Amino acid sequence: MAAVDSLVLKQQAGALGFDAIGVASVDEPWPASARLREFLHEGRHGDMSWLADERDGVRPREHPRMLWAAARSAILVGQNYATHDDAIALLQRKERGIVSAYAARRDYHDVVKGKLKQLAHWLARETAADVKVFVDTAPLMEKPLAQRAGLGWQGKHTNLVSRTHGSWLFLGAILSATEIEPDALEDDHCGSCRACLDVCPTNAFPAPYQLDARRCLAYLTIEHMGQIPIEFREAVGNRVFGCDDCLAVCPWNKFAETSREARLAMRDELRLAPLAELAALDDADFRARFAGTPVKRTGRDRFVRNVVCALGNSGDVSLAPVAERLLTDSSPLVRGMAVWAARRLLDAGAFQRLKSARRPREGDASVAEEWDR
């Protein structure tokens, strides 16, 4: 194996268009594993069972060496995706549905991984050592590694914060079987600030630096397979895919510049579309509209479930017929949420007449429960 100059490595990454790069050793103890075990023990991962996956009795997510025993160094890259709009202000556009800034664009996995593979091939040639590439698709905790590599620190909202790019960085990682001089660990610069904790509409942070995903709107509108719990529906507001609140209020964002990567340009037609338009999407329309974006992974039924929840929060009685039409949707997730939305948008008498005229399908227990609330 040959050594590689870390400066030359960073120059290569910059030439590929990455906005940040750093190197971390994987030989040191890994405090993040204890935090992961506590998170899982408390059940805060909700439906995300893969976070607890084991291989031969070992949970590879707990340490990079458990994922790949030959690893000696981790190269972390960051791709800026800072938005040009104000995510908090968009919450007032109640007749439109907000798609999280990370998802209203081409899927970052494809863009970042393509460039990262180029960097990995160069590194493998230079060092004659094996490499492995990861972009959020393997049991590797990128955020603690990114802090070790000096890209930023895990803020009180548990996401990475950069002094240069604020909370807006996509991460990618290369594990290498050769030792590369590591960068200095980034210190925590949150200080006494609580902006991200205080803005959360569902109190999803039990304490600073801790997240209960089961209360997080990003989790509930993207990962959660079932109906959105009744106690969180009003808090969804007009968010139809994800939530940017805790990221958007971070004071460090004032240093972030809009992303320069053309392939990750924000698509405004996806970011804030009319709810009535989104509610009309069938499966084919959904796939066509969100092709090549992270939204497609969630699927039409869960996405429209979120849209109908936003209909109920809109306060716009003219949207009541949209909710009523979805009472016969093929998905029980959508039908159940349509009941809730109709109840919110119709006066008591009109809703009772609607209820008398409709009967849940046989065996449709979840929808019947919505009618009986």
C-alpha positions in Angstrom: 0.0 0.0 0.0 1.2 3.5 -0.8 0.5 6.7 1.2 -1.6 9.5 -0.2 -1.2 13.2 0.5 -4.4 14.4 2.2 -4.0 17.8 0.5 -3.9 16.1 -2.9 -7.0 14.0 -1.9 -8.9 17.2 -1.0 -7.9 18.8 -4.3 -9.3 15.8 -6.1 -12.6 16.1 -4.2 -12.8 19.8 -4.9 -12.3 19.2 -8.6 -15.2 16.8 -8.5 -17.4 19.5 -7.1 -17.6 18.5 -3.4 -18.0 21.3 -1.0 -16.3 19.8 2.0 -14.0 16.9 2.7 -12.2 15.5 5.7 -10.5 12.3 6.9 -11.1 10.4 10.1 -9.3 7.5 11.6 -11.5 4.4 12.4 -9.0 3.1 15.0 -10.3 5.1 17.9 -13.2 4.3 20.3 -16.7 5.0 19.0 -18.9 6.8 21.6 -21.7 6.9 19.0 -22.3 3.2 19.5 -23.5 3.8 23.0 -25.9 6.5 21.8 -27.2 4.2 19.2 -27.9 1.4 21.7 -29.8 3.9 24.0 -31.8 5.1 21.0 -32.8 1.6 20.0 -33.5 0.5 23.6 -35.9 3.4 24.1 -37.7 2.4 20.8 -37.1 5.8 19.4 -36.5 4.4 15.9 -40.2 3.5 15.4 -40.7 1.6 12.1 -37.0 1.9 11.1 -36.1 -1.7 12.1 -33.0 -1.7 9.9 -31.3 0.5 12.4 -31.1 -2.5 14.7 -30.1 -5.0 12.1 -27.4 -7.5 13.1 -25.1 -9.8 11.2 -23.8 -12.9 13.0 -24.7 -11.3 16.3 -22.9 -8.1 15.6 -24.6 -4.8 14.8 -22.4 -3.3 12.1 -23.8 0.2 12.5 -22.0 0.4 15.9 -18.5 0.8 14.4 -17.1 1.1 10.9 -14.8 -1.8 11.6 -17.9 -4.0 12.3 -19.1 -3.1 8.8 -15.7 -3.7 7.2 -12.9 -5.2 9.3 -10.2 -4.0 6.9 -11.1 -0.3 7.2 -8.4 2.0 8.5 -9.5 5.4 7.3 -12.8 7.1 6.5 -13.0 9.9 3.9 -16.1 12.0 4.4 -17.4 14.4 1.8 -20.2 17.0 2.0 -22.3 18.3 -0.8 -24.0 21.6 -0.1 -27.8 21.8 -0.8 -28.6 25.1 0.8 -32.0 26.3 -0.3 -32.9 29.7 -1.8 -36.2 30.0 0.0 -37.4 30.3 3.6 -38.8 27.0 4.8 -40.5 28.5 7.8 -42.3 31.1 5.7 -43.7 28.4 3.3 -45.7 27.0 6.2 -48.1 30.0 5.7 -49.0 28.8 2.2 -51.6 26.4 3.6 -53.2 25.7 0.2 -49.9 24.2 -1.0 -47.9 21.2 0.1 -44.2 21.6 1.1 -41.7 19.0 0.0 -38.6 19.0 2.1 -35.7 20.9 0.6 -33.5 17.8 0.2 -36.2 16.0 -1.8 -37.5 18.7 -4.1 -34.7 17.9 -6.5 -32.8 15.0 -8.1 -32.0 12.2 -5.7 -28.8 13.1 -4.0 -27.8 9.5 -3.6 -27.3 9.3 -7.4 -25.4 12.5 -7.7 -23.2 12.2 -4.7 -22.4 8.5 -5.2 -21.5 9.0 -8.9 -18.8 11.6 -7.9 -17.8 9.6 -4.9 -17.0 6.6 -7.0 -14.7 8.6 -9.1 -12.9 9.8 -6.0 -12.7 6.3 -4.7 -11.3 4.9 -7.9 -8.6 7.6 -7.9 -7.8 6.8 -4.2 -7.6 3.0 -4.9 -5.1 3.6 -7.8 -3.0 6.0 -5.7 -2.8 3.7 -2.6 -3.3 0.2 -4.1 -5.7 -0.4 -1.2 -9.3 -1.5 -1.3 -12.0 1.0 -0.8 -15.8 0.9 -0.2 -18.2 3.7 -1.0 -21.4 4.6 1.0 -24.1 7.2 0.5 -26.7 6.6 3.2 -27.3 3.1 1.9 -25.4 1.0 4.4 -25.2 0.6 8.2 -22.6 3.3 8.7 -23.2 6.3 10.9 -21.9 9.1 8.7 -22.7 12.1 11.0 -20.3 11.0 13.8 -17.7 10.2 11.2 -18.2 13.6 9.6 -17.6 15.3 12.9 -14.4 13.3 13.4 -13.3 14.3 10.0 -13.8 17.9 10.8 -16.7 18.7 8.4 -18.9 19.9 11.3 -20.5 18.8 14.5 -23.7 17.1 15.4 -26.0 19.8 16.6 -28.7 19.7 19.2 -31.1 18.6 16.4 -28.7 15.6 15.9 -27.9 16.7 12.3 -24.5 17.8 11.2 -23.8 21.5 11.3 -21.0 23.2 9.4 -19.6 26.6 10.1 -19.5 27.1 6.3 -22.7 25.4 5.1 -24.9 25.4 8.1 -27.3 22.4 8.3 -27.4 21.9 4.5 -24.9 19.1 3.7 -25.5 15.8 2.0 -22.8 13.3 3.2 -21.0 10.5 1.5 -18.2 8.2 2.8 -15.3 6.2 1.5 -13.8 3.6 3.8 -10.2 2.8 2.8 -7.9 -0.1 3.9 -5.0 2.3 4.1 -4.2 4.8 6.8 -4.5 8.5 5.8 -3.6 11.4 8.0 -6.8 12.3 9.8 -8.2 15.8 10.2 -8.9 17.4 13.6 -12.2 16.7 15.2 -14.7 19.6 14.9 -15.8 21.2 18.2 -19.4 21.8 19.1 -20.3 25.4 18.4 -24.0 25.3 19.4 -23.4 27.1 22.6 -26.6 28.0 24.5 -28.7 28.2 21.3 -31.9 26.2 21.4 -33.5 27.4 18.2 -33.8 23.9 16.6 -35.2 22.4 19.8 -37.8 25.2 20.3 -39.1 25.3 16.8 -40.0 21.6 16.6 -43.9 21.4 16.4 -44.1 18.0 18.0 -41.4 18.2 20.7 -39.4 15.4 19.1 -36.3 16.2 21.1 -36.4 14.7 24.6 -33.2 16.6 25.3 -30.5 18.4 23.4 -28.7 16.0 21.1 -31.5 13.4 21.4 -34.2 12.6 18.9 -37.4 10.5 19.3 -38.1 9.7 15.6 -41.6 8.6 16.5 -42.5 12.2 17.1 -40.6 13.7 14.2 -42.6 14.9 11.2 -39.9 13.9 8.8 -40.2 10.3 10.1 -44.0 10.4 10.2 -44.4 11.7 6.6 -41.6 9.6 5.0 -40.7 6.5 6.9 -43.9 5.7 9.0 -45.9 2.9 7.3 -49.2 3.4 9.1 -51.6 6.2 9.6 -50.3 9.4 11.1 -51.2 9.4 14.8 -54.1 11.7 15.6 -52.1 13.8 18.1 -49.6 14.8 15.4 -51.9 15.6 12.5 -52.4 19.3 13.2 -48.7 19.7 13.6 -48.1 18.3 10.1 -49.5 21.6 8.7 -48.9 21.7 5.0 -45.8 19.5 5.1 -46.4 16.6 2.6 -42.9 15.1 2.6 -40.4 15.7 5.4 -39.8 18.7 7.6 -37.1 21.3 7.5 -37.9 23.4 10.6 -35.0 22.4 12.9 -32.6 22.8 10.0 -33.9 26.0 8.7 -33.7 28.0 12.0 -30.1 27.2 12.6 -28.1 30.5 13.0 -25.1 28.9 11.2 -27.2 28.9 8.0 -26.3 32.6 7.5 -23.0 31.5 6.1 -24.4 29.0 3.6 -24.5 29.8 -0.1 -27.0 28.3 -2.5 -25.8 25.0 -3.9 -23.6 25.2 -7.0 -24.3 21.6 -8.2 -26.6 22.1 -11.2 -27.8 18.5 -10.9 -29.1 19.2 -7.4 -31.0 22.4 -8.4 -34.2 23.0 -6.5 -37.3 22.2 -8.5 -39.8 24.8 -7.4 -42.7 23.0 -9.0 -42.1 20.1 -6.6 -41.2 22.2 -3.6 -44.6 23.9 -3.2 -47.4 22.5 -5.3 -51.2 23.0 -4.9 -52.7 20.5 -2.5 -55.7 19.8 -4.8 -53.2 19.0 -7.6 -51.2 16.6 -5.4 -54.4 14.9 -4.1 -55.4 14.0 -7.6 -52.3 11.9 -8.3 -52.8 8.3 -9.1 -49.9 5.8 -8.9 -48.8 6.5 -12.5 -49.0 10.2 -12.1 -47.1 10.1 -8.8 -44.3 8.0 -10.4 -44.0 10.3 -13.3 -44.1 13.5 -11.3 -41.5 12.4 -8.7 -39.3 10.2 -11.0 -35.6 10.5 -10.0 -36.4 12.2 -6.7 -36.3 10.9 -3.1 -40.1 11.3 -2.9 -40.7 8.4 -5.2 -39.4 5.9 -2.6 -42.2 6.6 -0.2 -44.8 5.6 -2.7 -48.1 7.2 -3.8 -50.3 6.0 -1.0 -48.3 7.4 1.9 -47.6 10.6 0.0 -51.2 11.2 -0.7 -52.0 10.3 3.0 -49.8 13.3 3.9 -51.4 15.5 1.3 -54.9 14.7 2.7 -53.7 15.5 6.2 -52.5 18.9 4.8 -56.0 19.4 3.2 -57.5 19.0 6.7 -55.1 21.6 8.1 -55.7 24.1 5.3 -58.8 25.6 6.7 -60.0 26.0 3.1 -63.6 24.8 2.9 -63.4 24.9 -0.9 -61.0 21.9 -0.6 -63.7 19.7 1.1 -64.8 18.1 -2.2 -61.2 17.0 -2.8 -61.2 15.2 0.6 -64.6 13.7 -0.1 -63.5 12.2 -3.4 -60.7 10.4 -1.7 -63.2 8.6 0.7 -63.3 5.9 -2.0 -59.6 5.8 -2.7 -58.0 2.4 -3.2 -55.7 2.9 -0.2 -57.1 2.6 3.4 -54.4 5.1 4.5 -55.8 7.7 2.1 -59.5 6.8 2.9 -58.9 7.1 6.6 -57.2 10.4 6.4 -59.9 11.7 4.0 -62.4 11.1 6.8 -60.3 13.2 9.2 -59.9 16.0 6.6 -63.6 16.0 5.7 -64.5 16.3 9.4 -62.1 19.3 9.7 -63.4 21.1 6.6 -67.2 20.5 6.8 -69.5 21.9 9.4 -71.0 19.4 11.8 -74.2 19.0 10.0 -72.6 18.4 6.6 -70.2 15.9 8.1 -73.0 13.9 9.7 -74.9 13.8 6.4 -71.7 12.6 4.7 -71.2 10.0 7.4 -74.8 8.7 7.1 -74.3 8.3 3.3 -71.0 6.5 3.5 -70.2 3.1 4.9 -66.7 1.7 5.3 -65.8 -1.3 3.3 -66.2 -4.6 5.1 -63.1 -5.4 7.1 -61.9 -1.7 6.8 -61.4 -1.4 10.5 -58.9 1.5 10.4 -61.3 3.6 8.3 -64.2 2.7 10.4 -62.3 4.0 13.5 -61.8 7.3 11.8 -65.5 7.6 11.1 -66.3 6.8 14.8 -63.9 9.3 16.4 
